[in-house]
């Protein structure tokens, strides 16, 4: 049985979700024209403006902000903002909260125990659509990183000659047994990278293999005891499998989509409505931290910082290699990857493109998580807070893209540009 069949039970865990039934729509009906700073400032909803200046002040409504994270390399912007004082510049104190699973991140963000989170892009859209649980209106304040995830296979597959998607397909066709692959959350990024990669090689991720949900820090241990044949996860848990000699890398996520969207700074729409100044302050602090991390000279220092037990809890050298773009697949190939994990890239990483959010909806539809096509663009306009991001970026002197859509060609040669999401979602040969 796949994780799609199990979605209501697999990711619920122990937390109790108290869902506020009120739903607010902050975006006006359309975002038209260029997305320059002046234009975007005019898109700030009237309710946000009036709330921000209700007391004649733009001071943060909350000064201590609890932000959840999962022990992954790409939690770095949260950690750096808190540890290096970027938060203080904007009148807040960020309290990083280490969580055990993406289900915990989801539940604690929805019920208000966390003010915001380092979170899977697709998870935010899954909650927005009510997939696998109760619906809650959500917001993406900015994108935290591109690239830097991967697909790891167990050494047992290497011994059978699997070094690529094509050779994996051959093994699955010739060996009559169940193959199990793990990802980290049913609507999340890692599930979508895994499914897309498998389908590119003619492997149906729903019918041809079994998929299970495993929290990122538990991937290596589960592979060590034989619970799965492969997994998709963020770093450093791909590099750690090689370090521990239990697995090897068969693909990186940037092989699937160069400069793909990955984690976001996510929160509930209610939080932003009630605390607009705080939301802006958080975005500024983490945007500035992201710019700091992307400077090559700062990378080794950041790797050391996040390696501690309080954060990622992995050997510094395991984090640092791929953090600096030094890749080794564990079976003889070493290379310098120009598309390593990026956090800023002159603002191109951080901008919450509407097309990025829409892409995850298309994949949710492709794999049967959504039964019908939603209004892709309208939902992305509601979730992705380009107005807040633009105000933060403008204050920091960071340029904002003029177009909220971007075009990319993925591993299978199919181009995604957001122009016809319904046709895109339904046009794949391998789908649910």
C-alpha positions in Angstrom: 0.0 0.0 0.0 1.4 3.4 -0.9 1.6 6.5 1.3 -1.2 8.0 -0.8 -3.5 5.2 0.5 -2.2 5.8 4.0 -2.2 9.6 3.9 -4.7 10.0 6.7 -2.9 7.7 9.1 0.7 7.9 8.2 1.4 11.5 8.9 -1.1 12.3 11.7 1.2 11.2 14.6 0.5 12.2 18.2 -0.1 16.0 18.0 -3.7 17.2 18.2 -4.5 19.8 15.6 -6.9 22.5 16.7 -8.0 24.2 13.5 -9.4 27.7 13.5 -12.5 27.4 11.2 -12.3 31.0 10.2 -10.7 31.5 6.7 -9.6 34.8 5.4 -8.8 35.8 1.9 -6.1 38.5 1.9 -5.3 38.6 -1.8 -7.3 40.7 -4.1 -8.6 38.9 -7.2 -5.6 39.4 -9.4 -1.9 40.4 -9.4 -1.5 42.1 -12.8 1.4 43.7 -14.6 5.0 43.9 -13.5 6.1 43.0 -10.1 8.3 46.0 -9.4 8.6 47.3 -5.9 6.1 50.2 -6.3 3.5 47.9 -8.0 3.8 45.3 -5.3 3.4 47.8 -2.5 0.1 48.7 -4.0 -1.0 45.1 -3.7 -0.8 45.0 0.1 -4.3 44.3 1.2 -6.2 47.1 2.9 -6.7 45.0 6.0 -3.0 44.4 6.4 -2.2 48.1 6.0 -4.8 49.2 8.5 -3.7 46.5 11.0 -0.1 47.5 10.7 -0.8 51.1 11.5 -3.7 50.6 13.9 -1.6 51.9 16.8 0.4 54.3 14.6 3.4 52.0 14.6 5.0 49.4 12.5 6.6 47.7 15.5 6.3 43.9 15.6 3.2 42.7 17.4 5.1 39.7 18.8 8.7 40.1 19.8 9.5 36.4 20.5 8.9 34.3 17.5 9.0 30.5 17.6 10.0 29.0 14.3 10.0 25.3 13.8 12.7 23.4 11.8 13.7 19.9 10.9 17.4 18.8 11.2 18.4 19.4 7.6 21.1 21.5 6.0 18.5 23.8 4.6 17.3 24.9 8.1 20.4 27.2 8.0 18.5 30.5 7.4 16.5 30.0 10.6 19.5 29.1 12.6 21.7 31.9 11.2 19.0 34.5 11.7 18.7 33.5 15.4 22.4 32.8 16.2 23.9 35.8 14.4 21.5 38.5 15.5 19.8 39.3 12.2 16.5 39.0 14.1 17.4 41.7 16.6 17.8 44.3 13.8 14.1 44.0 13.2 12.9 44.0 16.7 12.3 40.3 17.2 13.9 37.3 18.8 13.7 34.1 16.8 13.5 31.0 18.9 14.4 28.0 16.7 12.3 24.9 17.6 13.7 21.5 16.6 10.9 19.2 15.6 10.8 15.4 15.1 8.9 15.2 11.8 7.1 17.2 9.1 3.8 16.0 10.6 4.8 17.8 13.8 5.8 20.9 11.9 2.4 20.9 10.2 0.3 20.3 13.3 2.2 22.8 15.5 2.1 25.5 12.8 -1.6 25.0 12.2 -2.5 25.1 15.8 -0.3 28.1 16.6 2.2 26.4 18.8 4.8 27.5 16.2 4.5 31.0 14.7 6.2 29.9 11.5 8.4 27.1 10.1 11.1 25.9 7.8 8.8 23.7 5.9 8.3 21.7 2.7 6.8 23.8 -0.1 4.3 21.0 -1.0 3.3 20.6 2.6 2.0 24.2 2.8 -0.1 23.6 -0.4 -1.3 20.3 0.9 -2.7 21.9 4.0 -4.2 24.8 2.0 -6.1 22.1 -0.1 -7.1 20.0 2.9 -5.2 16.9 1.6 -5.0 14.2 4.3 -6.4 16.4 7.0 -8.4 19.5 7.8 -8.0 22.5 5.5 -6.3 25.6 6.8 -5.4 28.8 4.9 -1.6 29.1 4.7 1.0 31.6 3.6 4.4 31.3 2.0 6.5 34.4 3.0 9.6 33.5 1.0 11.5 30.5 -0.5 14.4 29.4 1.7 16.5 27.4 -0.8 16.9 25.8 -4.2 18.6 22.4 -4.9 20.5 20.2 -2.4 18.2 17.2 -2.0 18.9 13.7 -3.3 17.9 10.1 -3.9 19.9 7.4 -2.1 19.9 3.7 -2.8 21.0 0.9 -0.5 24.3 -0.9 -1.1 22.4 -4.0 -1.9 21.1 -2.4 -5.1 24.7 -1.4 -6.1 25.7 -5.0 -5.8 23.0 -5.8 -8.4 24.3 -3.2 -10.8 21.9 -0.3 -10.2 23.7 3.0 -10.9 20.9 4.9 -12.6 17.2 5.1 -13.2 17.4 2.9 -16.2 19.3 0.2 -14.4 16.8 0.4 -11.5 13.9 -0.1 -14.0 15.7 -3.1 -15.4 16.1 -4.6 -11.9 12.5 -4.0 -10.9 11.4 -5.7 -14.2 13.5 -8.8 -13.6 13.2 -9.3 -9.8 9.9 -10.5 -8.4 9.8 -8.8 -5.0 8.4 -5.7 -3.4 10.8 -2.7 -3.5 10.3 0.0 -0.8 11.2 3.6 -1.1 10.9 6.3 1.6 10.1 10.0 1.4 9.4 12.4 4.1 5.8 13.6 3.7 3.1 12.6 1.2 2.5 16.1 -0.2 6.1 17.3 0.3 9.0 18.0 -2.0 10.8 14.8 -1.4 7.8 12.7 -2.4 7.5 14.8 -5.6 11.2 14.5 -6.5 11.1 10.7 -5.9 7.9 10.2 -7.9 9.0 12.4 -10.8 12.4 10.7 -11.0 11.0 7.2 -10.9 8.3 8.1 -13.5 10.9 9.5 -15.8 12.3 6.0 -16.1 9.0 4.3 -16.6 8.6 3.3 -13.0 5.1 4.0 -11.6 5.7 5.2 -8.0 2.2 4.2 -7.0 1.9 0.8 -8.6 5.4 -0.5 -9.1 7.0 0.2 -5.7 5.9 0.6 -2.1 6.4 4.0 -0.6 6.7 4.8 3.1 7.1 8.0 5.1 10.2 8.4 7.3 11.4 11.6 9.1 14.7 12.9 7.6 17.0 12.2 10.5 15.8 8.5 10.6 16.5 7.7 7.0 20.0 6.4 7.4 19.1 4.2 10.4 16.2 2.7 8.6 18.3 1.9 5.6 20.9 0.3 7.8 18.4 -2.2 9.1 17.0 -2.9 5.7 13.6 -1.1 5.9 13.9 0.4 2.4 15.7 0.0 -0.9 16.0 3.8 -1.4 14.9 7.1 -0.2 14.6 10.8 -1.1 15.6 13.4 1.5 17.4 16.6 2.0 21.1 16.9 2.9 23.0 15.9 4.9 21.2 12.6 5.1 22.3 11.5 1.6 25.9 12.3 2.3 25.5 10.6 5.7 24.5 7.3 4.1 27.7 7.4 2.1 29.7 8.4 5.2 28.2 5.4 7.1 28.7 3.1 4.1 25.1 2.0 3.9 24.1 3.7 0.7 25.1 5.7 -2.4 23.6 8.6 -4.4 21.8 7.8 -7.6 20.5 11.3 -8.3 20.4 14.8 -6.9 17.3 16.9 -6.9 19.0 19.4 -9.1 19.4 16.6 -11.7 15.6 16.5 -11.7 15.1 20.3 -11.8 17.9 22.8 -11.8 17.2 25.5 -9.1 14.0 23.9 -8.1 12.0 25.4 -5.2 12.5 23.4 -1.9 11.8 24.7 1.6 9.8 27.8 2.4 9.2 30.1 5.3 5.6 29.1 6.0 2.9 30.1 8.4 -0.9 30.3 8.6 -2.8 33.1 6.9 -4.3 33.9 10.3 -0.9 34.6 11.8 -0.1 37.1 9.0 -3.5 38.8 9.4 -3.1 39.3 13.1 0.7 40.0 13.1 1.6 41.8 9.8 4.5 43.7 11.2 5.9 40.5 12.8 5.6 38.6 9.5 7.5 41.4 7.7 10.2 41.4 10.4 10.7 37.7 10.2 10.9 37.9 6.4 13.5 40.6 6.6 15.7 38.8 9.2 15.6 35.5 7.3 16.2 37.1 4.0 19.2 38.8 5.3 20.5 35.6 6.8 20.0 33.8 3.5 22.1 36.5 1.7 24.8 35.9 4.4 24.9 32.2 3.9 25.2 32.4 0.1 28.5 34.2 0.4 31.1 31.4 -0.2 33.4 32.8 2.5 30.7 32.2 5.1 29.7 28.6 4.1 32.2 26.7 6.2 31.3 28.8 9.3 27.6 28.1 8.8 28.2 24.4 8.3 30.0 24.3 11.6 27.2 26.2 13.3 24.3 24.0 12.1 26.2 20.8 12.7 25.8 21.1 16.5 23.5 18.7 18.4 21.0 21.5 18.9 20.4 21.8 15.1 21.3 19.1 12.5 23.4 16.9 14.8 25.7 15.5 12.1 29.5 15.6 11.6 30.6 18.9 10.3 32.4 17.3 7.4 29.3 15.5 6.3 27.4 18.8 6.0 30.2 20.9 4.6 31.1 18.9 1.5 27.8 19.2 -0.4 27.1 22.5 1.2 30.2 23.8 -0.7 29.2 21.9 -3.9 31.8 19.1 -3.4 29.9 15.9 -4.5 30.8 12.3 -4.2 28.2 9.7 -5.1 29.8 6.9 -3.1 30.4 4.7 -6.1 33.4 6.3 -7.8 32.1 9.6 -9.2 33.3 13.0 -7.7 32.4 16.4 -9.1 31.9 20.1 -8.3 28.2 20.8 -8.7 27.5 24.4 -9.8 23.8 23.8 -8.8 24.5 23.0 -5.1 22.2 24.3 -2.4 21.5 28.0 -2.8 19.8 30.3 -0.3 19.8 33.7 -2.1 21.3 33.9 -5.5 20.7 37.7 -5.8 17.1 37.2 -4.6 16.2 34.7 -7.3 16.0 31.9 -4.7 14.0 33.9 -2.1 11.3 35.3 -4.3 8.0 33.2 -3.9 7.2 32.6 -7.6 3.6 31.8 -8.2 4.6 29.2 -10.7 6.6 27.3 -8.0 3.6 26.9 -5.8 1.4 26.0 -8.8 3.9 23.2 -9.8 3.3 21.3 -6.5 -0.5 21.5 -7.1 0.0 20.0 -10.5 2.0 17.1 -9.0 -0.6 16.6 -6.3 -3.2 16.3 -9.1 -0.9 14.0 -11.1 -0.6 11.5 -8.3 -4.2 11.5 -7.2 -3.8 13.6 -4.1 -6.2 16.0 -5.7 -9.1 14.5 -7.5 -10.0 17.5 -9.6 -8.0 20.4 -11.0 -8.1 23.4 -8.7 -7.8 27.0 -9.8 -4.0 26.8 -9.8 -3.2 30.5 -10.2 -5.8 31.8 -7.8 -4.6 29.5 -5.0 -0.9 30.5 -5.6 -1.9 34.2 -5.4 -3.6 33.5 -2.2 -0.8 31.5 -0.6 2.4 33.1 -1.8 2.7 36.5 -0.2 4.6 38.4 -2.9 3.5 41.7 -1.3 5.2 41.0 2.0 8.3 39.6 0.4 8.6 42.6 -1.9 8.4 45.0 1.0 11.1 43.1 2.8 13.4 42.9 -0.2 12.9 46.5 -1.1 13.9 47.5 2.4 17.1 45.5 2.1 17.9 46.8 -1.4 17.3 43.4 -3.1 15.9 43.5 -6.6 12.5 41.7 -7.2 11.8 39.8 -10.4 9.4 41.5 -12.7 7.5 38.3 -13.5 6.0 36.1 -10.9 6.3 33.1 -13.3 9.5 31.4 -14.3 10.2 28.7 -16.9 12.2 25.5 -16.3 12.9 22.3 -18.2 12.9 19.2 -16.0 14.8 15.9 -16.3 12.2 14.4 -18.7 12.5 17.3 -21.1 9.0 18.7 -20.2 8.9 22.5 -19.8 7.0 24.0 -16.9 6.1 27.7 -17.2 2.8 27.9 -15.3 0.8 28.9 -18.4 -1.5 25.9 -18.7 -1.3 24.0 -15.4 -4.3 21.8 -16.1 -2.9 20.5 -19.3 0.5 20.0 -17.7 -0.9 18.1 -14.7 -2.9 15.8 -16.9 -0.4 15.4 -19.7 2.1 13.0 -18.1 2.2 9.4 -19.4 2.9 8.0 -15.9 0.3 9.3 -13.4 -2.2 8.0 -10.9 
